[in-house]
Amino acid sequence: MRYNAATMAGEFYRPPAEAVDIIYGGGTITSVVGLDGAREGEHSFHLTGILEERDPETADLVSFAKDQKVAFTGLSENMTPEVQAGIGDQVEASLDVGTTGVLVTHGTDSMEQTAKYLFNRFNERAVQQGARVIMTGANEDMEHPQTDVFENFRYAIEQTADTHTPAGVYVAYHGKLIPADHIAKLPFLPGKRPTFISDQSSEFAKAYDEQQAIVGRLNTELINDYGKLPDDNFAAIYDVNVIADNHDNFMNHVMAHPNLKSVVLNLYHSGTANTIQGSPASVVELVQALHEVRPDMAFFGVTETGEPVDLHAYETSVKLRKAGVVPLYDMFKGVAITKLRLIDPNLPPEERIKEMLRNHVGEIDESRINEVDIKDLLELYAGPEPMRSAA
């Protein structure tokens, strides 16, 4: 039997008080929108107060949790290995005292990485103890008119408390309970809601194949349009959508390859990356450091899933833009790297930027381009001391 969020024999369902611990791990689900319209992390509070105002029924579910703990309050692109391990320690503490349901809230950017970390650390133990460790998050914050906070949180807490849910480590998202070792973001296609899905599902395979077909077609058309083959020496993709300690290896790679003139930064799906000030993992500081020694380089941003880049949405994405990351809007990463390898690498950075934002074969929707942002970025690259003022 599955419990329904709204009713159970005509009455609102309340999970047993001793069944569930809630561990808050930051992200959009507990973010707030600042005065500039960007979402901000680092707000230390439980969901309960806001839930009582916006969604009393879900707040009622939360109030029956045995324990609520705050492990992290930041945005998940700023997740570090140490914070991730701290979330794991909180889960372990709950399992040590025999808790059979542990709900972990988390940001969507690095959700899969923490989910797989928790799976590797706890799945065998959870199965042995008959416990459920379930993660959830949200695409939109609680103030957004189309928020999915309440939908996801309610479903997740039900699954965590329900003894009919199989023991193990999962992600509960948009009505799906997904084994944590197979969690993946759905490849983006226009009209599809960003969500999590099993990488073993036919839906994942279909979306992936459809997206790759578009990428392949656009790449072929670009090669024909430019009339030459791409040169791998001119541009590189660097994945900044991972929880990392530092960027030393990539810095060394750039310095060893003087012909490398452009970098496609593969951002998290919400157009973000680590921007912690003073951290060796900060992508902002990587961009600034590289431009100090390689002012001939240009940095572009795409998203891991193919979602359009919006470098206004989060405080972290704003910092990336101000540091000199040029958004490529709806351009897929596989198309972006091909185009950069076709463009004349001897062009000044500002001319390469203009060419990347010029539509040739349908690779970019020019109507999405924020002209004010691009003007500022072109001035940043063309200035007497490019990028230096971005700090």
Summary of the structure (lengths in Angstrom):
residues: 391
radius of gyration: 22.3
end to end distance: 55.9
largest distance: 71.7
contacts: 1334
relative contact order: 0.11
helix: 41%
strand: 17%
